[in-house]
Amino acid sequence: MSSSPVSAPTVVTDPRYRAARKLISTGRAADGAIEMLATLVEEAVQKYGEDSADAAAVYYEYGNALFRAAERRRMEEEDIMGKEDEQKPDDAKVAAAMAAEKRAATSEAKQAPGKQDTAEKVDEDRKPAASEQNADVNKSKDGTNDEENDGSEELSDHDLALELMENAFAIYDAYCAETDDADDSGDKKAGDAAKAKAKPYLTWVIGQLPRTLGGIGDVLISQDRHADGVDAYTRVVSLREAAVESYLNQKGGKDDATGTDVSIDFLKARRLLCEANILVAEALLACPRGEDVVTSETGDVLVKAGEILDYTQGYYDKARDELQETVFLMGKIATGTESEEFRLEKENVCYCAQMLGGVGNMLADKEGGEQEKHGEPPDAKKPKTG
């Protein structure tokens, strides 16, 4: 019920890469993952080139490790400072992120050569990281204040993580763009063969694009760059929609009775599309009220100030509809399998439902506040959270 294996960069089979992924997935990125990946970055660049798919794979994981470790460290520091009440909602999101990371790289484990125990499979795709606001820190470099030094160090980790992830995305994007030019003869079969020969990791790389953009969005949100986070997540939505559409259009892997694709890979694609829409809605709700949603680098206006709640409602509705489709598909698959892979994906779907409920509640509160401000009944418009 799974798709056939595809070629992945050699580096993803390296024991250190897999060990680092496992550490990140269990919330222990600081326990050796960063060091292992830093070494792998140097080796991958020397062996395969700085613009190779192998290097990009390690760039992303290195950045991911730095980011997850910094977020965990910040959370622990805030807990020590007695901010538990403020942190509780975000802790639930971090728990969801950690749970997803623990199930990260399922597709990678299937695609890469060699065997891997189920316990070591980590889902390639991520649940959203917490969108907590960073504690205010003084960036002075005089070294006289430990708290200031810690804050500067953490910010530096975030910046480096973002740079690494953006480098990885640029390499993946260029890899796909170059493949489009591999054959222009007009012969589809010849073109496909040329692409496969020129870019053997194309399918794997296409799968990494939304994951990498999602990681970039997570870092941006953690830096309070909510508009940029919205931009990244909306691009993830487009890529996830394309993935679902490809499953709907393919001829193989259908259930003879209903014509529905009942593969676990399709279930995962649907769940990830639902999740991407939730991420956009969360990011929009975090944007400052009364201000346009404007990207910091290009100055593009993504959403007008007065339309933020309407856009959020739209993404919420899309996520809810996609979740319904996902649950329906999950029910069909459950009649034919109770494999470990299915059990893990079912757990992911449950987390997705929790995330959707949280967004529904936040959206209802925001809309209620807006209606009260305009003298309308607070319950005049309320999203359905069921």
N, C-alpha and C positions, 0 to 999 in steps of 0.2 A: 504493500500500500504506500510505499515511499518511492520517490523518484530515484532514477539510477544515479550512481555516484558520478561526480564531475571532478575535473582536475583542479587541485588547489595548490598554491605555492608550497614549495618544499619546506619552507621554514615552519609552517603550521604543524608539521609532524615532529618537530624537534622536541625532545622531552622537556627541555627548559621552558619552551613556549607553552606547552600543555600544562606544566606544573604552575606556571605563572597565572594562566587562565583560571586554574582551579583555586588558587589563592585569592584572586580577585573576586571570584564568584562566591566565596565564603566570607567575604568581608575582611580578608587578611592580606590586602595588597601590600601593606607595609612590612610583612613578614618574609621578605625575600623576593617578591615578584618584581618590584621596581629594579632591584639590582640585576636580576636575571635578564630582564627585558632591555636594560641599558646595555648590557654586554651583547645581547642578540642584535641590537640596532647596529652596533659597530661591525659585527660579523656579517650581517646581511648586506650592509652598504659596501663592504669590501668585496664580498663574494658575488653579489648579484647587481650591485649598482644602486645609487641613492634614489633613483627614480623607478625602481623595479617594484613589481607587485609584492615580492617577498619583503622588501624594505617597508612598503606601505603597511603591510599586515602588522609588522612589529612596531612601527610608528604609532599606529592606533592603539595597540594594547599597552604600550609604554605610557601614552597619554592617559589612557583609561585607568591604569594603575595609579598614576600620580593623582588624578582627579578623585578617584574613590578613596584613596588613603587620606587626602587632604580633607574631604568631606567628613569622613569618619572621625578624624582628629578634631575638626571643628565642632562636631556634634558632642564629642566627649568633653571638650573644654566648656561648652555651654552648659552641659549637664552639671559639671562640677561647680559652675558659677551659679547654680540654682535656677536655671531657666527651663526647668522641666515642663511647666505649664504651657509656656510658649512653644515648646518643641514638640509636644505630643502629636499634633496633626502631621507634622513633617516626619516624625519618627515612623509613623505608619507607612508613609511613602518610601522612606529609606528601607524599611523592612521589605516592602514589595520589590524595590530595586534589587536588594540583596538576594531575595528569593529567585528573581528572574536571572540574575547573574549566575546563581548557583546552578540554574538549569541551562546556562549559556552554552553555545557551540554544538548543539545536537546535529545540525546540518554539517558542520565542519567535521565532526567525528565520523559521519557517514561518508563524507566526500573524500577524506584523506585516506591514503593507503594504510594498512595495518589495523590491528584490533585495539579496541579501547573498552574498558569496563563501563557498564552503565553508570556506575557511581561517579565516574570521571567525566561523563558527558555534561557539557555546560552549554546552555542555549546560546547560539550565535547572536541572538538579538536580545536587546536589553529592555527591561522595564525602565520607566523614567526615574532618573535620580531625583532626590528631593529638591524642591525649588526654594529652599530656605534663603533668607536674606543673610548676606555675610555680616558678621559683627563688625562694627566700626573699629578700624585699627589705624594707629598712627604709623606712617611709613618712614619715620626718621631712621637714619643709619648710624646714630651715635653709639648704639649698642648698650645704652645705659638702662634700658627697660626691657625685661624679658618678654613681657606681654606684647610690646611693640615689635620685637624681633620675631616672635612667633607669628604674629599677624602678617608681617611682610613676607615671611618664609612661605606661608600658606598661599598668599596671593601670587607669589612667584610660581608655585606649583600649578595653580590654576592657569596662569598665562602660558606656561610651558606645555601643559596638557592641551590647551586649545591650539597652540602652534603645531604640535605633533599631529593632532587629529585633522587639522586643516591641511597639513602636508599630505597626509594619507588620502584624504578625499580628493585633493588635486591630482594625485597620481592615478587613483582609480578612475576619475573623470576623464583624464587624458587617455588612459588605456582604452576606455570604451570609445572615445572619439576617434582615436587612431584606427580602431578596428572597423569603424564605419567606412573608412577609406581603403580597407584592405583589398576590396574588389569592386570595380565599378562597371563590370561587363554587362550587367543586367540579367545575367544568368543566376537565379537564386541558389541553385545547388552548388554551382561553382563558387559563388560568393560565400556561402556557408562554409564550404571546405577551405577556402582561403582564409576566412576568419579563424577557423579552428586551428589552422596551422600557424598563422601569424600570432594569435593570442590564445594560447591553450587554456588560460584561466578566466576567460571572458564570463562564463556563467557564474563562477565563484565571485568575481569582482562585482558583477551586477548586483549580487546579493549583499555585498558589503556596502554599497552606496547608501541605502537608507539607514543601515546600522551606524555608519560613520557620521552621517548628518545628524542622527539622533543623539549621538554622543556629544557632538559639537553643540547642539541645542541645550543639552543638560548643563554643560559648562557655562554657556552664555546666561542661562537662567540663574545659575548659582552666583554669577557676577552682577545680578540685577539688570542685565541687558535683555529685558523681557521682549522688546520689539524684535531684536535680532534672534531671540529664541523662537518667536512666532514665525519668523521668516524661515528658519531652519526646519522647524517642524512641519510647516505647510509643504515644503519640498519633500519631506518624508512621506506625507500623505499622497502626493502625486506618484511617487515611486511605488508605494504600497498598493495603490489603486491599479497601477499597471501590472503588478504581480498577480493580483486577484483576477484581473481581466484575462491574463494569459492562461490561467487555470480554467476559466470559464470557456475559453475558445479552443482549448486543446481537445483532440479527439480521443485520446487514450485515457485509461484510469477511471472510466465512468461506471456508475452503478447501473446495471442493465434495466432495472425496474423503473427508475425515475430519471435517468440521464444525469444524475448528480455525481460530481467527482467526490469520492469518499476517501481520498488519501489524507494522511495525517499532515502531509506537507501543505495541502490546501487548507486544512483546518488552521494550521499555524499562520498561513498567509492572511486568512480572514481575521484572526485574532490580532495580528500585528497592524492591520488597517484600522481596526476598531481602536487600538491603543494609540495610534498616531493621531487620530481625530481627537481623542481625549487630551493628548499632550498640547495640541493647539488651543483647545478650550481652556485648559489650565493656564497656559501662558498668557492668553488674552485676559483672563480674569486677574492676573497679576500685574497687568499694565496699569499705570496711573490713571485714575479717573479724570475725565475732563480734558484729556490730552490725546492728540492723534497718535496712532501707533506708527512710529517712524524709525526706519533702520538707521543705525549710527554711522555707517560708512558711506552709504550711497544717498541717504536722505529720502529714500522712497517712502511714501505714505502707504502703509499696508491697509490700515483701517482708520476711518474718520472717528473722532472722539464720540460722536453721538451714535455711532453704529456698532460699537464694541460689543454690547450685550446681544444685539441681533446676530452678529457674526458668531459669537460664542454659542448662542442657542442653535445656530445652524450646524456647527461642528458637533455639538452635543447630540443633536437629533441624528446626524450621520453615524456617530459612534453607537448610539442606541440601536439603530436599525441594523448596523453591521454586527453588533453583539447578538441580536436575535438570529441572524443568519448563521453566526458562529455556533450558537447553542443548538440550533436545529441540525447543523452538520455534525456536531459532536454526538448528538443523539443517534444519528444514523451510523456513525462509525462505531459507537459503543455496542451496537448489536452484533458486530463482527469481530471485535478485538478488545482485549483488556491488557494490552502490552504495557510495558514500563514506559515506553515512549508516549503512548496515549495518556497514561496516567499523569505524567509530568505536564503534558500540554493541557490537560483538563484543569490542573492546578493553576496554570497560567491564565486560563480563561476565567477562573474564579477570581483571581486578583484583578483582572481587567474589569469584571463586573463591580468589584468594590471601588475601583478608581472611578468608574462611571457614576456610581451612586454619590461619591464625594463631590464630583463636579456638579451633579444635579442639585445637591444641597447648597453649594456655594453660589450657583447661578440663581437659585430661588431667593437666597438672602440678598444678593446684589439687586435683583429686580424689585424685590420688596422695598429695599431702601430707596431706589429710584422712584417708585410709585408713591411712597410716603412723602418724598420731597416735593412731588407734584400734586399732592393732595388726593391721590387715588387710593382705593382700598389696597392694602398690601398683598392680598391674595388674588388680585384681579388676573394676574398672569403668573403661572408657576409651572416650571417644567416637570414632566413626569419622571420620577426616579425609578419606576418599576420596569 
